[in-house]
């Protein structure tokens, strides 16, 4: 098939590259000229395992191309995918559909075909497909009959390429022709395909992310209880996860969820519930626990530094909201570093892929490696569970530090082993 992907951000770029890898002819468009120039050279603007190799390979084969903006070329394609950004609205936390609406408008103005399938790929509120359909009809002068579908992404950052090629399921929503087109698009992928209406497809995405956010917050509140009572959170959640009705996924204690999906989608589904006059207390609780978890972890740091951080060198390992990505959106590191700076600490931070220069500038020290960060530090704070940190020479770390203390926000170390080496050590939900 010939696929026109609008938006070369995280979702759109992975989608375009992977569809080309499946054998489709794909054109990716974006309004960011610098991003398109980079992509045309086969270089990925985001950090994602295996993505750049797929981009380079498929540009070479001629199956993948990139251009700036939407134009009449769209009529050469079988379907268009809208994968533009949907940032939070400041007023109520719902997804801002401005870019989605503008994209639909531009597609409508350029479409000349008798029939055309337009599919929403971005994470959006329920009912967005109806708004897309309305915009397409309003701005089209060629009497094109648009068939609107919803195909929400189910990608985890850090493993997006693998997730796309080997998904748990593919969600297909929309009218009959949109459904048929999407089934053909993904016919080479062997997995369950949920075929439903557009509203249900949109809701599946929001509901899935909320359920995962719920598990994270539930795990963290239980971890606090474990720590208070002397139980071991890791052993407790291992036991809980072995219950087949529950399962082991997303039961790790830590400093809370972040990224582009869980925070935004939880706020969005809460806003939708509020709009319809429904009880939002469960959504409120999940969001509050996540916010409180960072504050609770900061209190642990405060206690470990004897209630004063002024002029103390604090090393931070990890800036991305999770390992294997450079994404810092809603990352716990941002809020915790702001708190450290507010307390007068000197922050020396390192992450293998992510950086926070645009946020903090020269207010913190941006280190070249993990060992530079800990040199003469009075506390090491772990905020992302990169494998590189788990495999660090911890004896070397101890020798480099001024005071051997670790506040482990991701439980990457074994408490007994770390303490045996001579560290004062604090983690989440473990003594």
HUZI-V808321 format. One line per field, one symbol per residue. phi: phi as a letter, one per 40 degrees, with the letter a starting at -180 (. if undefined). psi: psi as a letter, one per 30 degrees, with the letter a starting at -180 (. if undefined). burial: I if it has 9 or more other C-alpha atoms within 8 Angstrom, else O. A space follows every 50 residues. Layout:
phi = ???
psi = ???
burial = ???
This chain:
phi = .bbbbbhbcdcccccccccccchccbbbbaccccccdccccgbccbcadg cccccccccccgcbbbacgcacddccbcabbcbccbcccccbgccccdcc cccdcccccccbccbacbbcbccbcchcdcccdcccccbcbbfcccbbbb bdcbcccgaccccccbccabcbbhccccdcccccdbccccacbcbacccc cccdccccccccccccccccccccccccbgcbdccccccccccccbgccf bccachcagcbdccccccccccdcdcgccbcccdcccccccccccccccc cdcccfgabdgccbcbbhbccacgabcbcfcddccccdcdcccgcbcbba acbcabcccbfccbccccaccccccgccabbbbaccddccccccccdccc ccbcbbbccbfcbcdcccccchccbbbbgbc
psi = lkkjkjjhaeeeeeeeeeeeeffljkkkllfjeeeeeeefggkkfljkkf eeeeeeefeefgfklklklkaffffflelkkjhlkilkkeegflkjgeee eeeeeeeeffkflekkkkkkflkllkfeeeeeeeeeeegkgghkjkjklk iklhkkkfheeeeefilelkkjlaleeeeeeeeeegffkjlkjjkaleee eeeeeeeeeeeeeeeeeeeeeeeeeeeefgljeeeefeeeffjffelfkh gklagllaafdeeeeeeeeeeeeeegglkgeeeeeeeeeeeeeeeeeeee eeefghgkfkgkkkkjjkelfllglgkgkgkeeeeeeeeeefggljkjkk kfellhefefbgflkjlfleeeefjglfkkkkfkhkeeefgljfeeeeee kekikkjjgghfljeeeeeefgkkkkajgk.
burial = OIIIIIIIIOIIIIIIIIIIIOOIIIIIIIOOOOIIOIIIOIIIOOIIIO IIOIIIOIIOOOIIIIIIOIOOOIIOIIIIIIIIIIOIIOOOIIIIIOII IOIIIIIIIIIOOOOIIIIIIIIIIIIOIOIIIOIIIOIIOOOIOIIIII IIIIIOOIIIIOIIOIIOOIIIIIIOOIIOIIIOOOOOOOIOOOOIIIII IIIOIIIOIIOIIIIIIIIIIIIIIIIOOOIIIIOIIIOIIIOOOOIIOO IIIIIIIIIOOIIIIIIIIIIIIIOOOOOIOOIIOIIOIIIOIIOOIIOI IIOIIOOOIOOIIIIIIIIIIIIIIIIIIIIIIIIIIOIIIOIIIIIIII IOIIIIOOOOOOOIIIIOIIOOIIIIIIIIIIIIIIOOIIOOOOOOIIOI IIIIIIIIIIIOOOIOOIIOOOIOIIIIIII
